[in-house]
């Protein structure tokens, strides 16, 4: 089971990237596609593969990896299997920002800037309260995140009810996760590198934290510092992913749990596999979302859940 | 030397005890006895740096524990907790290997040496055949021994044990007490919270009694573990019973 799962993730990751370049609303025949990959091909093909599909697939992969990593980290921090990046309230803040801009009919870059401002405001409130709280209590911090998220959800509902019929679809797309605006994959990849660099050295300490903070301390873990770094990494990961892709749900829940159910409990291996699995899931789901009913496009968040739910259910049914 | 000076511990609304001076030199084995709620667990946590004293200090070679890094403390002081959350997903072997965390040097995890140490520790605790089994599927007594195996991997100088015999059958109670006796002979220091004075009398050279009133009595086991002291400690009458190796008291009405 362990080997099979690892193999599946290691194959799915590059496969999702190749599929992202291969499939799309415009069909390229195999010869033309290979010529384009090799650097030749018609101008139109090069434009489609390298300027449209490549950046979008790369961005999708990085966002999936970030969301899955954030989920894995939050599940250890909270020692709650239901923890997921949306619990930080950051997605809620970004949604309020984005939907406000959409409601006012502002251009795309303003929507993105507004989402960023919303995410930063939510994260800022969260971190400010975290620092203010005497004796850093991770559970109180995260409950604060849940409260911020709930508040943002209420504002989102009000914005949706204020919107004209024509605007609602664009808003719903944003809320369900939308990668059509993802033309610059560098930012999420830089965020991914930073988050991995911060989280991977913590792997053993995160293993110990699953035994509870007191036990982790007795084993030699500086619990507060470890929780702080992991919490910050999860926040950065969530903000970066939400700004590019919108709040894609379920990745942070399904990928780490699927790997845990397959037998990966040590974070030394769980974290990199989670990143690869999350990347493959969202990159694959985005390719399906934009090509299966082209030129119609489905929200990537919906496809992600439709692919992820059966995988998780099968694993749950098979594991003791 | 792990030592407490003028130590005071309190829980909300109640002072457990104050003015405790205690030194735990190498090679000594201590029993910690007292009624429920007298502060045995709190004392062990304070000695392990898991909680701050409400007065006085706990020092390791003269330095307050709070001033030392967690890693430095864990290399020398190990704690067996009474309660532990059971959300660990890994195998029993992986659980035991976490004991090596304080000594781990690499970024990628404990090396092959740590795995060999964990296998040896599991074998020592009679869990060799459970190595690959998920930790959460172990029985209560097996988990207790897995925690002790983790502590063997951690290999501290000071062993602070909160009810080490909990959940263990008679045979394994004897086996782990023998393990602690070996540790003390090898120059380690063991202090264990126990509820059975018989084990204390047979295996511990020293005893510390924590009374409900906050009173403390400690010294050589044979001077401390007398019928009178134990009756006062537990608030019930005791009668001596015949036993081959150590005085045995049974509660009577």
Interface residues (C-beta under 8 A of the other chain):
Chain A: X79 X200 X201 X203 X204 X205 X207 X208 X210 X211 X212 X214 X215 X217 X218 X219 X220 X221 X222 X223 X260 X265 X266 X268 X320
Chain B: X45 X48 X49 X50 X69 X70 X71 X73 X74 X75 X78 X79 X81 X84 X85 X87 X88 X89 X90 X91 X94 X98 X99 X101 X102 X104 X107 X108 X109 X110 X137 X154
